[in-house]
Amino acid sequence: MVSKRKGDDTEEMTSRERKKLKVAGARTIAVQPPVSASGSGTVQSSGNAFAGPSSTTVRFDSMQGLPASIDVEMFTEARAYEIDAMQKAIKTAGESVTHRVWQTLPRHLRRRAASHDVRRVPLRLRDKARAEMVPVTRRILKRGRSKQGKTKQVSRTESLLRRQRDKTWLETHIWHAKRMKMENMWGYRLAVTPTEKSFRPSHRASMHGSILHDSSYHSLIELKGPENILRNVLDLCCDPQCTGMKRSMTGARVLETDLYKSGSYPFDLIAPVTIMWRPLPVGNTSAPANASQAKGSSKRRRKRKNDAPVNAAPQSPTRVIWVRSHPAVFDDIFAALQGSASLVLEAEKQRHKDVYAEVEIVDLRGSVNAFEIMGPKASQVIKGALSVVADDDRQEFKKFWPSLTDLQTTASLPRGIVIGMKVLDPRLKFPPKNAKLRMDGQHPATPAMTFPAAILAQSEIWDEEQRSALKKPTYKKKDLDARRSKNLVPGTPLSPLRQDDRIPLLLIQRSLESPSSTHGIHGWMVVVPAGWGMPFLPSLVHTGTRVGGQRERGSQAFEAGTAYFPRDFPCTEFYDKHWDERAVKEKAKWNRTPPAKRANFKKLGTRSPWRADWEVVLGLPVASEVDENLVPAQREPQDAMEVDKAPTVRPWLLRGPEVPTILAKATQNFNHGAGLLAEINRLRTKRGMDVLDASYRPEDLLKGALVMVRLKMVSRGAPNDLAIIYRIDDDEARKIIKEKGKIREGADSNEPAEAAPPQTSIIGYVTTGNMSLSRGEGFAIGAIPVSVLLELRQQAQRYGFLARGKPQLMWL
Amino acid sequence: MVRFKNRWLLVEFVDTSTVDASAEKESLSTRPLDGRLIYNALRDSVVTNFGDTGWGAVGMSLNVKYFSPLTNLCIIRVARDQHRIAWGAVTLLTSIHDVRVIPRVVHVSGTIKHTQLSAIAHNREVIARFRTKLKNTAFHHDSYDDYLARSTREIEALHD
């Protein structure tokens, strides 16, 4: 083939020929050259120079006068050479043609462009890669000037900013975009899942290693005000069942709870939130808090001040609270907090007419970055990547930091503990090394117990001025690399200078766990100021921490057995939005599939294949029904109409740490509804809210209540999302129990008839269902009405499955 | 998808001169064999025993890949559908260039890798057999102990 370009002619052979030669060379087997005929005399006679025949009927001619041992040596030497040659041939043939150089790299270092661009291959392999490449394509990559003129040049910054106009990029966006599949969610561009096949490795990392997730997109709201007022504000909004309010007020722990619309517990659940209090400065217990002066408003701040006339020194100190929540429900949460604050301030004004109280609510989205590192190795990763600033005097911190090395899992720490610290720029110490767990008996078996303390949680990250001062790191990577090149011994970490930044951060213990279960996933959340996402990320990831996206985060919650917002929260607004979008996608997929390959919902009689219709499950009238009583052209105020109409039953989700005790107390009362109502009212009054409106009947309260359940499979199989939960009656239950006993003995059992149960026995839906990797069997999280749960409990009691007051079996 | 399937024969040419020890026949040492010589002898054998049709069937794919004159091991490649013809021809081969030989087919396999592995196994067996025939095995320690140990490990690594 005549080559087109002049330069190619000078090469002796094209790459194809070179490759052929290489292959041929790899596949030949070396042959030992025979000894020349004129060798040493005695060795030559009668075939002694050869390897000899293989059969044992060879007669050693003892007339030769040679001892048998020398013959063996000669014979076997030739054979040994042949063995060697065969082995080498196998190895080279295997290695040469089947692998390109970059195929020897581990999967996370391979790059698609490596096939045509040698610069994407690590340095040590570049020569080999260059030799393997087809030479013509070497010229394709011209990173020079474009053909268009200078005026049309768009700088890289500009083009990147242009792409961000309708969505927000996280600081670590580019790093994620190269390695993960990205999607537009809730106004942000977020990573869904890594591009490599990593479902199981990510699960293994959360169980045995460490996995990181950039959760900087979660929204942050700051509340500032007198302590008692803030306490009342939170009491109105939060779940009354949460017990950690007092503990978290010192600031040593965070509180994870649900937020409702102010004053309407148990209805109008919005979302789960995390609440952090700023610890009071030590030695400054009752500082008289003056009214906070108005700060210069930045464009992104939304302030809400509610002044009362006249001034007086308030009795309780000014505190700051951070409320961290899902980005999609930010507006609802902001509105709820505002409403709550106005109610509380009104009440205060009524009570103390001369007190000047003010609550400031600030939107702090984008001012901090957060990384969630889950898994047992998280502590070692953090210890290895972060270097603490030397001038930290706190005794507790000095005890805590070394104990991180030996921490095998953060489950040993108190839940939600907060630790504030200041670290040096992590890039100075790059590349980091994990702290090593000491497995010998030299250190005490139980590490020093860390107790939550306000002084431990002190951090300057709460200070707005500090954060804004740190918004731009002083040194760029380029400058640090220049400093590094000046090192005398290459590879020494950089020593910190006075001008280097010292970054305050928060370490928060984070756990995904369900009570009475061993499948918890524990780890840390690292909160750093804005502008420092990219410097921290490579240090945290370098030692082998996996990085996960939304899918990994959701499957962590599923494996732990906890509900994940928004998937598993049936009565919230965002749940409806989320599942509506999902229903649209699933329906479209179903329509696309040919009829022979998809489930025939008409034949199966599925009532609602793509949405969980909770209204029908609860027995409520469906929203779209038109009420006959209502005359369309009526112009009367609606109140008169509503008195005549039966009050609608509102669905709500019974959720919280005290659910089992609430249900137990409710069942003690003969009328379950009244018992439930009494419990709810008790909780409401505990937090200073009025009891529920008397017009709301207890039966309706019970009717509309849903409760989250966890489902384990009896035999094989795994439920999917939106699987239907049916109720079985007594004799079927008896049959299944008998069969389950039989299966245990290993006997063959006939499969029960596969007919679909009637639609009336639908009691609920599964919100998340899958094969659970940590349990090794199918597992699901779903919801059923509370009334049905109580009936099932009675049924289980009849069959003696009730142990310690809790039903052991629930089945589909 | 059409794949060309082959059969690889591992053949050992047993030297009759030492077996027979009759001085009339020439031993292999005087006329060292060659891959080409073997190929020619095979071709003649096929034509004699199976005719021209036989050679037409087998000829395209027949190939002597490896031959070692020291150990008399030969690796021959044939297409899978005609390998019995070639096998038969190998068995019926009596002499190569007026040198009496007895071909012995040690192994047949579909890939050359397994043929090579079986050649290695064959050689190791031979070495083991020779070593057992030593009169003074207890005293005599040759360097092959370490070599065999090492090569065992390497071969185990190659086996997938």
Interface residues (C-beta under 8 A of the other chain):
Chain A: R27 I29 V31 Q32 P34 A37 Q44 S46 G47 A49 F50 A51 G52 P53 S54 S55 T56 T57 V58 R59 F60 P67 A68 S69 D71 V72 E73 F75 T76 A78 R79 A80 Y81 E82 I83 D84 M86 Q87 A89 I90 K91 A93 G94
Chain B: E12 V14 D15 S17 T18 V19 A21 S27 L28 S29 P32 K65 Y66 F67 S68 P69 L70 T71 N72 L73 I75 I112 K113 Q116 L117 A119 I120 H122 N123 R124 E125 V126 I127 R129 F130 R131 K133 L134 K135 N136 H140 D142 Y144 Y147 S151 E154 I155 L158
